[in-house]
Amino acid sequence: MPTISVAVAASLDDLHENEGTTVVVNNNEYVYNYSIDGGQSSSEWGGYRFILGETISQGDTIGVANFKIYTHDVDRDTAYFNIHFEKVASPAQFEVANGNITDRTRTAASVLWNAADLGGGQHTSPSLVTLIQDLVDAYSVSTIVIVTRPDFSNTGLCRASSVEYSSGSEAAELYIEYTAAAPAGWAGGDVNGVAIATIKNIKGVALTAIKSVNGVT
């Protein structure tokens, strides 16, 4: 099963936005994910962009998916927010412009990350399989944006390390395991013990680009 494990790689790929002012902040150390019971305007949305390094094709099946962040402060380590994905084929890099996180088209569904007092270190979200499968059912994806939306039924501040913190060693990460869909016309089986559904290329040539084998189409 192909596996992808990538971290935020650029300064404009992790930011946060104030609920009340819609001001987007590119902090050089942290991304704030802040929910306040009742919906106070000082709550913060977070945004994270991941370049996968390969394409998960429309029709592939997501097996495992999660989102990882680092925290340090014992009083800023409560995750209480909804995780969405931007629902477009090629999400753009963030901009320091009002509303650039909240105005993005999000998946209708979300996953609530509800975990108090996480402590210092890296922390893993609940499963995001259903959300990423929703994306892959609609598009082939090579870039993914996560939007963390405050949940106003509780209060929790989670200050996560940004890509600038500690030279990127604690940047947010996205982890995915998936099964590639069998190319059209394949009946199943395996090649040298490898399931055909997991084979995406032969000697670097994508199966979809192969027109013939030994002159036979």
C-alpha positions as MATLAB code, in Angstrom:
seq = 'MPTISVAVAASLDDLHENEGTTVVVNNNEYVYNYSIDGGQSSSEWGGYRFILGETISQGDTIGVANFKIYTHDVDRDTAYFNIHFEKVASPAQFEVANGNITDRTRTAASVLWNAADLGGGQHTSPSLVTLIQDLVDAYSVSTIVIVTRPDFSNTGLCRASSVEYSSGSEAAELYIEYTAAAPAGWAGGDVNGVAIATIKNIKGVALTAIKSVNGVT';
ca = [
       0.000    0.000    0.000;
       1.577    3.337   -1.033;
       2.382    5.648    1.869;
       2.765    9.429    1.963;
       4.263   11.284    4.912;
       4.882   14.988    4.290;
       5.379   18.101    6.374;
       4.502   21.720    5.752;
       7.424   23.008    3.694;
       7.079   26.784    3.240;
       6.357   29.861    5.339;
       3.086   30.641    3.539;
       1.854   27.068    3.968;
       0.835   27.451    7.635;
      -1.018   30.475    8.981;
      -3.923   31.411   11.255;
      -6.849   33.821   10.939;
      -8.753   35.738   13.587;
     -12.481   34.959   13.762;
     -13.560   38.538   14.410;
     -11.245   40.590   12.206;
     -10.498   37.964    9.491;
      -6.874   39.145    9.679;
      -4.493   36.393    8.530;
      -1.231   36.101   10.460;
       1.951   34.445    9.247;
       3.608   33.880   12.613;
       7.273   32.876   12.460;
       6.921   30.350   15.287;
       3.350   29.175   15.847;
      -0.052   28.448   14.316;
      -2.919   29.191   16.689;
      -5.989   26.921   16.704;
      -8.289   28.560   19.252;
     -11.927   27.821   20.073;
     -13.853   29.841   22.655;
     -17.165   28.676   24.087;
     -19.924   30.863   22.681;
     -17.974   31.998   19.621;
     -16.021   35.013   20.825;
     -14.285   36.973   18.101;
     -10.791   36.248   19.409;
     -11.041   32.616   18.257;
      -8.535   31.557   15.617;
      -8.767   29.416   12.473;
      -5.688   27.518   11.302;
      -4.542   26.667    7.790;
      -1.969   24.073    6.662;
      -0.917   23.234    3.095;
       0.847   19.992    2.118;
       2.523   19.178   -1.200;
       2.302   15.384   -1.460;
       5.161   14.775   -3.909;
       2.961   12.403   -5.907;
      -0.633   12.202   -7.092;
      -3.407   10.267   -5.419;
      -5.647    9.542   -8.366;
      -9.386    9.914   -8.473;
     -10.845    6.514   -7.592;
      -7.981    5.448   -5.294;
      -8.966    4.168   -1.850;
      -7.717    5.839    1.321;
      -6.832    3.354    4.066;
      -5.191    5.506    6.759;
      -5.015    9.286    7.127;
      -4.136   11.635    9.957;
      -2.699   15.055   10.751;
       0.110   15.659   13.234;
       1.139   18.781   15.120;
       3.709   19.690   17.789;
       2.953   21.607   20.977;
       5.151   22.886   23.812;
       3.121   24.823   26.378;
       1.113   22.970   29.019;
      -1.458   25.793   29.045;
      -1.752   25.939   25.231;
      -2.077   22.273   24.376;
      -5.827   21.602   24.144;
      -7.044   20.614   20.697;
     -10.681   21.534   20.285;
     -11.433   22.358   16.669;
     -13.015   20.935   13.513;
     -10.743   19.682   10.749;
     -11.838   20.341    7.168;
     -10.063   20.007    3.828;
     -10.218   22.606    1.099;
     -12.355   20.995   -1.593;
     -10.575   21.964   -4.789;
      -8.265   19.990   -7.056;
      -5.209   22.260   -6.632;
      -5.439   24.472   -3.523;
      -3.337   27.622   -3.742;
      -0.733   28.708   -1.239;
      -2.043   30.971    1.512;
      -1.806   34.738    1.354;
      -1.560   37.273    4.156;
      -4.923   38.744    3.143;
      -8.135   39.068    5.118;
     -10.344   36.009    4.867;
      -7.810   33.900    2.977;
      -8.450   30.899    5.241;
     -12.136   31.270    6.117;
     -13.178   32.116    2.539;
     -11.861   28.861    1.094;
     -14.304   26.188   -0.075;
     -14.287   23.501    2.608;
     -15.514   19.927    2.760;
     -19.044   19.885    4.156;
     -18.013   17.185    6.610;
     -15.400   17.693    9.293;
     -13.691   15.761   12.084;
     -13.665   17.180   15.613;
     -10.310   16.948   17.360;
     -11.263   17.032   21.024;
      -8.281   16.375   23.284;
      -7.416   18.342   26.419;
      -3.959   18.762   27.942;
      -1.986   16.998   25.240;
       1.350   17.973   26.746;
       4.531   18.638   24.819;
       5.545   16.712   21.713;
       3.911   15.470   18.536;
       0.201   14.656   18.564;
      -1.914   12.747   16.048;
      -5.441   13.719   15.056;
      -8.389   11.349   14.848;
      -8.753    9.507   11.538;
      -9.266   11.719    8.480;
      -9.913    8.855    6.063;
     -13.488    9.847    5.263;
     -12.543   13.460    4.533;
      -9.657   12.643    2.201;
     -11.712    9.954    0.492;
     -14.283   12.673   -0.220;
     -11.544   14.658   -1.997;
     -10.222   11.693   -3.956;
     -13.703   10.674   -5.059;
     -13.982   14.104   -6.706;
     -10.424   14.881   -7.888;
      -6.921   13.563   -8.386;
      -4.896   15.371   -5.735;
      -1.233   16.256   -5.327;
      -1.678   19.156   -2.884;
      -3.934   19.199    0.174;
      -5.007   22.046    2.451;
      -6.322   21.488    5.980;
      -8.468   24.173    7.601;
      -9.035   24.018   11.360;
     -12.359   25.677   12.249;
     -13.114   26.736   15.840;
     -15.831   24.754   17.585;
     -17.808   27.157   19.730;
     -19.328   24.626   22.110;
     -16.159   24.463   24.198;
     -12.905   26.314   24.825;
      -9.465   25.119   23.821;
      -6.219   26.781   22.774;
      -3.716   24.747   20.801;
      -0.527   26.574   19.836;
       1.201   24.389   17.259;
       4.728   24.833   15.964;
       4.928   26.411   12.524;
       7.390   25.469    9.788;
       9.665   28.322   10.898;
       9.968   26.941   14.424;
      13.152   24.948   15.033;
      14.101   25.085   11.327;
      11.030   23.105   10.325;
      11.747   20.054   12.462;
       8.393   20.438   14.214;
       6.234   21.451   11.263;
       2.768   19.938   10.950;
       2.621   16.638    9.056;
       0.080   14.748    6.963;
       0.173   10.942    6.792;
      -1.757    8.894    4.211;
      -1.870    5.239    3.184;
      -3.880    4.399    0.087;
      -4.578    1.709   -2.479;
      -4.364    2.675   -6.128;
      -7.375    1.842   -8.263;
      -6.769   -0.889  -10.855;
      -6.285    0.575  -14.353;
      -9.283    0.212  -16.672;
      -9.323   -3.211  -18.307;
      -7.392   -5.054  -15.593;
      -9.257   -7.962  -14.066;
      -7.178   -8.205  -10.890;
      -4.507  -10.632   -9.731;
      -0.880   -9.800   -9.119;
       2.516   -9.406  -10.758;
       5.355  -11.145   -8.938;
       3.252  -11.154   -5.801;
       2.399   -7.455   -5.977;
      -1.300   -6.735   -6.262;
      -2.053   -5.109   -9.602;
      -4.184   -2.485   -7.874;
      -1.047   -1.124   -6.159;
       1.055   -0.861   -9.342;
       1.015    2.657  -10.740;
       4.015    2.569  -13.074;
       6.470    0.233  -14.774;
      10.090    1.428  -14.815;
       8.878    4.957  -14.182;
       6.243    4.946  -16.932;
       2.676    5.402  -15.701;
       0.438    2.498  -16.678;
      -2.016    4.944  -18.204;
       0.721    6.103  -20.603;
       1.585    2.615  -21.896;
      -0.024    2.072  -25.298;
       1.470   -1.296  -26.238;
       3.675   -4.162  -25.037;
       6.085   -5.684  -27.586;
       4.115   -3.992  -30.329;
       0.763   -5.377  -29.210;
      -1.734   -2.708  -28.149;
];
